[in-house]
Each structure stands twice: as structure tokens, then as C-alpha cells.
Amino acid sequence: MTVETASAEAAGLTIEHEGRTYAFCRPGCRRAFTDEPEVYARKADLVHVEPISVVGTPPIIDAGMRLWYEKCSCCLSDAFPEVKAALDAERAGAAVPPVDPGICEVAESQEAVTPR
């Protein structure tokens, strides 16, 4: 997911880690990164998202998009709703259960139960 750094900074959703700035779309994603920065920094380095979208063409769904869908479909939905819809339809067509809640959904639900 591409997050505008200036917007994330204004919302307090950035972290500096090993000389690199990471910007997040939601507090839950930022918190998950804070809890395990090495895990998520490594994943950020591995995922390369190709530009998607020429109007009227189907989205490109590569391994990075599929990994993103499995790990945090809520963030994928925010950035690329057409990719999320296509992967949801693919799973439904194969009679595969929906993906588990994403890292930000889990963190946000825990935040609602346990105030920090």
C-alpha cells in the first residue's frame, strides 16, 4: 500500500526504523509494526507493487498483492478496492473461506477492548 508520508506524519502515523521512515494508513498498522519492526520491515523490503490501473483494464494481481491480501485485506481494500474485490470473488468461487482479519483490524479491535 502506498501511503502519503506527509499525511501520515500529520496524523502521527510514521515511525523511523534503521534510518528509514515507514508511513501507515491506520494506528493499528503502526502499532503492529512497533511491536515487531523486524518482521514488517523485512516484508516491506520484499513487497514490490507494480503500478495498477489503466482505466478499463483488469488489475494486475501478483504475489505481492496476494500476500498483502492474506496479511491485511483491510489496508489492501483501502488502496486497491478492485484487487480486494477480485480476490474475494476468487476465494468465493473456489469455496475457500474468507481471509482472517488483517493486522490493523486485530489491533483496532484489541484497542477497543483494552484502552492504552
Z-matrix of the N, CA and C atoms (Angstrom, degrees):
N
C 1 1.442
C 2 1.515 1 108.12
N 3 1.296 2 116.33 1 137.75
C 4 1.448 3 120.97 2 176.17
C 5 1.519 4 108.49 3 -97.32
N 6 1.313 5 115.62 4 124.74
C 7 1.460 6 121.60 5 179.51
C 8 1.524 7 107.20 6 -118.30
N 9 1.314 8 117.14 7 131.98
C 10 1.457 9 121.13 8 178.13
C 11 1.527 10 108.50 9 -68.94
N 12 1.324 11 116.25 10 118.17
C 13 1.459 12 121.47 11 -174.51
C 14 1.526 13 112.21 12 -59.52
N 15 1.327 14 117.90 13 -42.35
C 16 1.471 15 120.46 14 -178.91
C 17 1.524 16 111.21 15 -61.22
N 18 1.320 17 117.06 16 -41.86
C 19 1.470 18 120.46 17 178.66
C 20 1.522 19 110.85 18 -66.37
N 21 1.332 20 116.07 19 -42.17
C 22 1.464 21 120.08 20 179.33
C 23 1.527 22 110.74 21 -64.64
N 24 1.341 23 117.10 22 -40.83
C 25 1.469 24 120.41 23 177.85
C 26 1.522 25 110.58 24 -61.37
N 27 1.329 26 116.43 25 -44.46
C 28 1.467 27 120.80 26 -179.57
C 29 1.525 28 111.44 27 -61.59
N 30 1.334 29 116.36 28 -31.38
C 31 1.467 30 121.20 29 -179.26
C 32 1.529 31 112.54 30 -91.61
N 33 1.346 32 117.40 31 1.25
C 34 1.464 33 120.26 32 -178.68
C 35 1.518 34 112.88 33 73.05
N 36 1.335 35 116.67 34 29.49
C 37 1.465 36 120.97 35 -175.54
C 38 1.527 37 112.56 36 -112.70
N 39 1.336 38 117.21 37 39.36
C 40 1.459 39 120.32 38 175.63
C 41 1.522 40 109.43 39 -124.82
N 42 1.321 41 114.80 40 157.03
C 43 1.468 42 122.07 41 176.39
C 44 1.522 43 107.07 42 -140.54
N 45 1.321 44 116.42 43 139.21
C 46 1.457 45 121.98 44 171.08
C 47 1.525 46 106.80 45 -94.23
N 48 1.319 47 116.20 46 128.11
C 49 1.466 48 120.20 47 178.67
C 50 1.518 49 108.10 48 -142.70
N 51 1.323 50 116.45 49 118.72
C 52 1.457 51 123.26 50 178.61
C 53 1.521 52 111.78 51 50.42
N 54 1.332 53 115.63 52 47.24
C 55 1.457 54 120.88 53 175.11
C 56 1.515 55 115.95 54 78.02
N 57 1.297 56 117.59 55 7.34
C 58 1.464 57 121.26 56 -178.79
C 59 1.529 58 108.66 57 -124.05
N 60 1.325 59 116.15 58 141.81
C 61 1.460 60 120.74 59 177.48
C 62 1.517 61 108.96 60 -94.46
N 63 1.317 62 116.06 61 128.23
C 64 1.459 63 122.40 62 175.95
C 65 1.524 64 107.23 63 -109.99
N 66 1.327 65 116.75 64 130.43
C 67 1.463 66 122.41 65 179.86
C 68 1.526 67 108.53 66 -112.24
N 69 1.328 68 116.35 67 142.64
C 70 1.460 69 121.50 68 -174.77
C 71 1.519 70 110.98 69 -125.36
N 72 1.325 71 114.88 70 153.22
C 73 1.464 72 120.65 71 -179.26
C 74 1.521 73 111.65 72 -85.37
N 75 1.311 74 117.15 73 -26.59
C 76 1.469 75 121.37 74 -174.74
C 77 1.527 76 110.31 75 -142.57
N 78 1.333 77 116.72 76 154.68
C 79 1.467 78 119.74 77 177.44
C 80 1.533 79 112.89 78 -59.57
N 81 1.318 80 117.85 79 -34.74
C 82 1.460 81 120.34 80 -179.60
C 83 1.518 82 112.42 81 -63.41
N 84 1.323 83 116.64 82 -38.82
C 85 1.468 84 120.26 83 178.23
C 86 1.532 85 110.11 84 -68.51
N 87 1.326 86 116.29 85 -40.92
C 88 1.463 87 120.58 86 177.95
C 89 1.533 88 109.95 87 -61.66
N 90 1.317 89 116.88 88 -43.53
C 91 1.466 90 121.69 89 -179.38
C 92 1.536 91 110.77 90 -64.53
N 93 1.322 92 117.10 91 -41.86
C 94 1.467 93 120.01 92 178.75
C 95 1.527 94 110.21 93 -61.54
N 96 1.336 95 116.87 94 -41.27
C 97 1.459 96 120.73 95 177.90
C 98 1.529 97 110.10 96 -63.91
N 99 1.322 98 117.07 97 -43.91
C 100 1.465 99 121.78 98 -179.99
C 101 1.528 100 111.08 99 -59.48
N 102 1.326 101 116.91 100 -38.02
C 103 1.465 102 121.23 101 -179.66
C 104 1.523 103 112.38 102 -69.32
N 105 1.333 104 117.60 103 -35.31
C 106 1.470 105 121.82 104 -177.58
C 107 1.528 106 110.53 105 -140.41
N 108 1.335 107 118.52 106 66.37
C 109 1.460 108 119.75 107 -174.28
C 110 1.530 109 114.14 108 -61.22
N 111 1.313 110 117.85 109 -36.65
C 112 1.468 111 119.39 110 -178.36
C 113 1.524 112 111.44 111 -63.58
N 114 1.316 113 116.45 112 -40.26
C 115 1.467 114 120.96 113 -179.31
C 116 1.522 115 110.26 114 -62.96
N 117 1.335 116 116.64 115 -50.07
C 118 1.459 117 120.12 116 -175.02
C 119 1.522 118 112.73 117 -76.56
N 120 1.331 119 118.31 118 -31.97
C 121 1.464 120 120.35 119 176.53
C 122 1.524 121 109.57 120 -64.02
N 123 1.322 122 116.68 121 -41.26
C 124 1.469 123 120.92 122 178.67
C 125 1.526 124 109.95 123 -63.12
N 126 1.345 125 116.71 124 -43.19
C 127 1.465 126 120.33 125 179.28
C 128 1.525 127 111.11 126 -64.73
N 129 1.322 128 116.86 127 -38.54
C 130 1.468 129 120.16 128 179.52
C 131 1.521 130 110.27 129 -63.67
N 132 1.330 131 117.07 130 -36.08
C 133 1.457 132 120.41 131 178.53
C 134 1.530 133 112.02 132 -70.02
N 135 1.327 134 117.47 133 -29.56
C 136 1.462 135 121.33 134 -177.06
C 137 1.525 136 113.71 135 -82.34
N 138 1.316 137 116.40 136 -28.65
C 139 1.464 138 119.96 137 -174.56
C 140 1.515 139 109.88 138 -86.45
N 141 1.302 140 114.74 139 124.75
C 142 1.464 141 121.11 140 174.97
C 143 1.514 142 106.54 141 -124.29
N 144 1.303 143 115.88 142 118.19
C 145 1.460 144 120.06 143 -177.50
C 146 1.515 145 108.75 144 -100.98
N 147 1.312 146 115.34 145 122.29
C 148 1.458 147 120.34 146 175.50
C 149 1.515 148 109.22 147 -75.45
N 150 1.310 149 117.48 148 147.17
C 151 1.455 150 118.44 149 176.22
C 152 1.516 151 110.19 150 -57.95
N 153 1.304 152 114.84 151 135.94
C 154 1.457 153 120.55 152 -179.01
C 155 1.504 154 107.87 153 -112.41
N 156 1.245 155 116.57 154 144.59
C 157 1.434 156 120.96 155 161.80
C 158 1.497 157 117.16 156 102.10
N 159 1.227 158 112.64 157 102.13
C 160 1.446 159 123.10 158 159.42
C 161 1.509 160 100.50 159 -115.39
N 162 1.300 161 116.47 160 128.11
C 163 1.461 162 119.87 161 -174.71
C 164 1.518 163 110.13 162 -50.96
N 165 1.329 164 114.84 163 130.49
C 166 1.457 165 120.33 164 177.81
C 167 1.517 166 114.61 165 90.83
N 168 1.332 167 118.13 166 -6.67
C 169 1.463 168 119.60 167 177.78
C 170 1.524 169 108.96 168 -103.65
N 171 1.320 170 116.76 169 148.34
C 172 1.465 171 118.40 170 178.71
C 173 1.530 172 110.13 171 -67.67
N 174 1.326 173 117.70 172 151.26
C 175 1.463 174 120.41 173 -179.68
C 176 1.525 175 111.16 174 -67.48
N 177 1.318 176 115.35 175 150.48
C 178 1.463 177 121.23 176 174.62
C 179 1.523 178 106.76 177 -84.10
N 180 1.310 179 116.27 178 121.98
C 181 1.464 180 120.24 179 -179.99
C 182 1.525 181 107.41 180 -115.97
N 183 1.332 182 114.98 181 98.90
C 184 1.459 183 120.35 182 -178.78
C 185 1.534 184 110.38 183 -100.26
N 186 1.319 185 116.17 184 -174.49
C 187 1.466 186 120.91 185 -178.36
C 188 1.526 187 111.55 186 -61.54
N 189 1.327 188 117.08 187 -35.08
C 190 1.462 189 120.44 188 178.50
C 191 1.517 190 111.92 189 -64.20
N 192 1.336 191 116.58 190 -41.85
C 193 1.467 192 120.59 191 178.12
C 194 1.527 193 110.27 192 -65.40
N 195 1.329 194 116.57 193 -40.83
C 196 1.468 195 119.93 194 179.60
C 197 1.533 196 111.01 195 -64.74
N 198 1.320 197 116.95 196 -40.03
C 199 1.466 198 120.94 197 177.31
C 200 1.527 199 109.97 198 -64.33
N 201 1.316 200 116.41 199 -43.82
C 202 1.463 201 121.11 200 178.45
C 203 1.526 202 110.00 201 -59.36
N 204 1.329 203 116.75 202 -44.15
C 205 1.464 204 122.56 203 179.51
C 206 1.528 205 110.53 204 -59.26
N 207 1.323 206 116.78 205 -43.70
C 208 1.465 207 120.99 206 -178.78
C 209 1.530 208 111.88 207 -68.72
N 210 1.335 209 117.58 208 -34.70
C 211 1.471 210 121.16 209 -174.51
C 212 1.520 211 113.12 210 -88.52
N 213 1.329 212 117.68 211 -37.00
C 214 1.469 213 119.20 212 -175.82
C 215 1.530 214 109.98 213 -157.63
N 216 1.313 215 115.25 214 74.42
C 217 1.468 216 119.39 215 -176.04
C 218 1.522 217 112.65 216 -64.68
N 219 1.332 218 117.75 217 -24.07
C 220 1.476 219 119.05 218 179.18
C 221 1.526 220 110.56 219 -66.66
N 222 1.320 221 117.77 220 -40.55
C 223 1.465 222 120.37 221 178.40
C 224 1.529 223 110.73 222 -70.70
N 225 1.323 224 116.86 223 -38.17
C 226 1.460 225 120.28 224 176.26
C 227 1.520 226 109.83 225 -60.83
N 228 1.316 227 116.53 226 -40.79
C 229 1.458 228 121.21 227 179.44
C 230 1.522 229 111.30 228 -62.54
N 231 1.332 230 117.07 229 -37.83
C 232 1.465 231 120.57 230 178.07
C 233 1.526 232 111.32 231 -64.30
N 234 1.332 233 116.85 232 -42.03
C 235 1.461 234 121.11 233 -175.33
C 236 1.522 235 113.20 234 -85.41
N 237 1.317 236 116.93 235 -41.66
C 238 1.461 237 121.80 236 -175.04
C 239 1.520 238 110.22 237 -136.83
N 240 1.330 239 117.96 238 74.57
C 241 1.466 240 119.74 239 -176.94
C 242 1.530 241 113.20 240 -59.26
N 243 1.335 242 116.92 241 -31.18
C 244 1.462 243 119.02 242 -179.76
C 245 1.526 244 111.58 243 -68.87
N 246 1.329 245 117.54 244 -33.48
C 247 1.466 246 121.08 245 177.35
C 248 1.526 247 109.55 246 -69.94
N 249 1.331 248 116.90 247 -44.98
C 250 1.474 249 120.88 248 177.91
C 251 1.518 250 110.13 249 -58.48
N 252 1.339 251 117.43 250 -45.11
C 253 1.468 252 121.02 251 -179.81
C 254 1.527 253 110.77 252 -63.06
N 255 1.326 254 117.21 253 -41.51
C 256 1.468 255 120.69 254 179.99
C 257 1.529 256 111.03 255 -64.94
N 258 1.331 257 117.27 256 -42.07
C 259 1.463 258 120.03 257 179.73
C 260 1.525 259 111.60 258 -71.36
N 261 1.342 260 117.55 259 -35.33
C 262 1.469 261 120.24 260 173.98
C 263 1.527 262 110.19 261 -61.01
N 264 1.337 263 116.54 262 -45.07
C 265 1.466 264 121.17 263 -179.76
C 266 1.529 265 110.82 264 -64.71
N 267 1.320 266 116.35 265 -38.82
C 268 1.470 267 120.92 266 178.47
C 269 1.530 268 110.45 267 -61.52
N 270 1.326 269 116.44 268 -44.90
C 271 1.470 270 120.21 269 178.99
C 272 1.522 271 110.79 270 -65.77
N 273 1.329 272 117.26 271 -42.28
C 274 1.468 273 120.81 272 -179.97
C 275 1.525 274 110.43 273 -62.91
N 276 1.326 275 116.95 274 -41.03
C 277 1.458 276 121.31 275 179.65
C 278 1.518 277 112.76 276 -65.42
N 279 1.320 278 116.29 277 -28.66
C 280 1.464 279 121.07 278 179.45
C 281 1.525 280 111.52 279 -93.51
N 282 1.330 281 116.66 280 6.11
C 283 1.474 282 122.92 281 -178.75
C 284 1.526 283 111.51 282 56.17
N 285 1.334 284 115.83 283 39.16
C 286 1.460 285 122.42 284 177.63
C 287 1.526 286 107.39 285 -100.14
N 288 1.339 287 118.47 286 136.73
C 289 1.468 288 119.58 287 -179.60
C 290 1.529 289 111.76 288 -61.61
N 291 1.322 290 116.85 289 158.86
C 292 1.465 291 120.14 290 178.94
C 293 1.521 292 111.37 291 -61.72
N 294 1.332 293 115.72 292 159.80
C 295 1.462 294 120.13 293 177.69
C 296 1.525 295 109.32 294 -68.39
N 297 1.329 296 115.40 295 156.98
C 298 1.463 297 120.96 296 176.53
C 299 1.524 298 109.41 297 -68.69
N 300 1.346 299 117.04 298 164.17
C 301 1.460 300 119.16 299 177.29
C 302 1.528 301 110.47 300 -57.22
N 303 1.313 302 116.20 301 146.24
C 304 1.461 303 121.14 302 179.09
C 305 1.517 304 111.80 303 -75.50
N 306 1.332 305 115.80 304 171.39
C 307 1.464 306 120.23 305 -177.03
C 308 1.517 307 111.89 306 -60.06
N 309 1.325 308 118.10 307 -37.22
C 310 1.469 309 118.56 308 -179.12
C 311 1.523 310 110.95 309 -74.55
N 312 1.330 311 117.94 310 -34.75
C 313 1.467 312 120.19 311 178.08
C 314 1.525 313 110.94 312 -64.39
N 315 1.332 314 117.04 313 -41.64
C 316 1.465 315 121.37 314 179.27
C 317 1.526 316 109.67 315 -66.06
N 318 1.331 317 116.88 316 -46.28
C 319 1.465 318 120.47 317 -179.30
C 320 1.523 319 111.01 318 -63.51
N 321 1.333 320 117.66 319 -41.35
C 322 1.462 321 120.61 320 -179.95
C 323 1.526 322 111.45 321 -67.17
N 324 1.329 323 117.91 322 -36.30
C 325 1.464 324 119.28 323 178.62
C 326 1.528 325 110.41 324 -70.27
N 327 1.325 326 117.56 325 -34.93
C 328 1.464 327 120.66 326 176.53
C 329 1.524 328 110.13 327 -68.02
N 330 1.329 329 116.05 328 -36.63
C 331 1.457 330 120.44 329 178.72
C 332 1.527 331 110.40 330 -63.28
N 333 1.316 332 117.30 331 -38.10
C 334 1.462 333 121.43 332 -179.84
C 335 1.528 334 111.14 333 -66.85
N 336 1.333 335 116.25 334 -32.06
C 337 1.464 336 120.81 335 -178.85
C 338 1.522 337 111.22 336 -84.77
N 339 1.335 338 116.90 337 -40.85
C 340 1.455 339 121.71 338 -176.09
C 341 1.524 340 109.63 339 -120.81
N 342 1.319 341 118.37 340 95.56
C 343 1.469 342 119.34 341 178.60
C 344 1.524 343 110.70 342 -64.21
N 345 1.313 344 115.64 343 142.42
C 346 1.475 345 120.60 344 179.80
C 347 1.492 346 110.50 345 -96.18
